[in-house]
């Protein structure tokens, strides 16, 4: 099992690093590990969050991994000076991996999935809000 650690990614500008801080490790099956981008917002509820949980599925023959992501839009009320979340961009990804699948095939499936998600075409589709035509 990998140990929780901070994750560094690039911002949309392609240059600036953002650190996603590992704030809570998973305590076991079904309980998510949590990372937050603590450079955004002044309250925990205002910070982008990534969660990853894993558990047995299909009567124990598979592992089901569930990744959830949320990125809030925050705004400050000019009258009250209260900052709050007004909207959230959210994403959920589930991957079911057979326990009997060869590790080379699991590695290839995971690498191809994550590389596809990071491909310029899929990134553009997600940013535009439309699929490729």
N, C-alpha and C positions, 0 to 999 in steps of 0.2 A: 504494500500500500504506500503510495506517495505521501510524504508529509506536507502539511499545508505550508505555503511560502507565499511571499509577495509575488505579484505578476506585473511585469513592465510591458506596456504596449504603446504604440504610437497614437497620438491624437490624429484627427482628420487632416491636419496640416502635413502629416507624413514625417515630421521632424521632431516635434516635442514628445518627450516620454511622459506617460502617465503611469503612476504606480497604483495597482489595485492591491490593497493591504489585506492579507489573510486575517480576518477578525475572529473567526470561529471555526475550528476544525470539526469535522464530522465525528460524532460520538458513536457511530455504528451504522449498520444497515438501515437505510430509509431516512437517516438524518443528514441534512445537507451541510456541507462546508460552505462558509460564506466569505466573500471578498467584497470590499467596498472601495470606491474611488473617493478617498477622503479629502481630495483637493477641491471638491465641488460642494457648495452649500456649507452652512454653518451648523446644521442639525443633522443627526443621523438619518432622519426621514427624507432629507433633501439630497442624500448621496446616492449615486448610481450603485447598483448591487448585482452581484453574480452569485448564484447558488448552484451547487452540484451535489446530487444525492445518488446513491447506488443501492440496489437491493436485488435479491433473487427474484426471478420471474419464471413463468411457464413451468411450474412445479419443480423449481430448482435447477432446470436445465439451461437457463440463460441468466445473464446479468442485465438488469435494466438501469441505465444511467439517465438521469433527468437533469438538464441544465436550464435554469431560468435566469433571465436578465431583465433588469428594468433600469431605464435612464429617465429620471424625472426632469420636467421643466419647472423651474421655480420662479416666482415673481414676488416682489415686495409691494404691498398695498401702500400707495403714496399718502393715504389719509391716516392709517393706523400704524404704519411702519412694520407690519407683521409680514414675514416672509413665509410663503406656503407653496406646496406643490400644486400646480394647476393642471398638469397632464403628465402621462408617463408613456414612453415608448417601451414596449415589452416584447420579449421573445421567449419561446420554449423549444427546446430540442430534446428529443428522447432517442436513445440508441439502445437497441437490444442486441446483445452479443451472446451467441451460443457458447456455453462453457466448453463444449467439445471441439470448437473451431480451432484450427492450428494457429498458434500465436503469430506466425508470419502472415496469415490471412487477416487476422484481427488487426495487426499493425498496418497492413496495407489499406484495409477498409477505413480505419481511423485517419490515416494520413491523407487518403484521397478525399474523404469527407471534409476535413478541416481545410485542406488546400482549396477545394471547390468553393467553400464558404468564403475564403479569403481571395478568390479570383476576382479580377477587375470587373468581369461581367456580372457576377452575382452581387458584388459590392455595389455596382451601379444600379442594378435592379432594386436592391434594398433601399438605397438612397432616394431613388425616383419614386418608389412605391408601386412599380409596375414590373411585370414579368417581361422577359425578352420576347420580341415580336418578330 
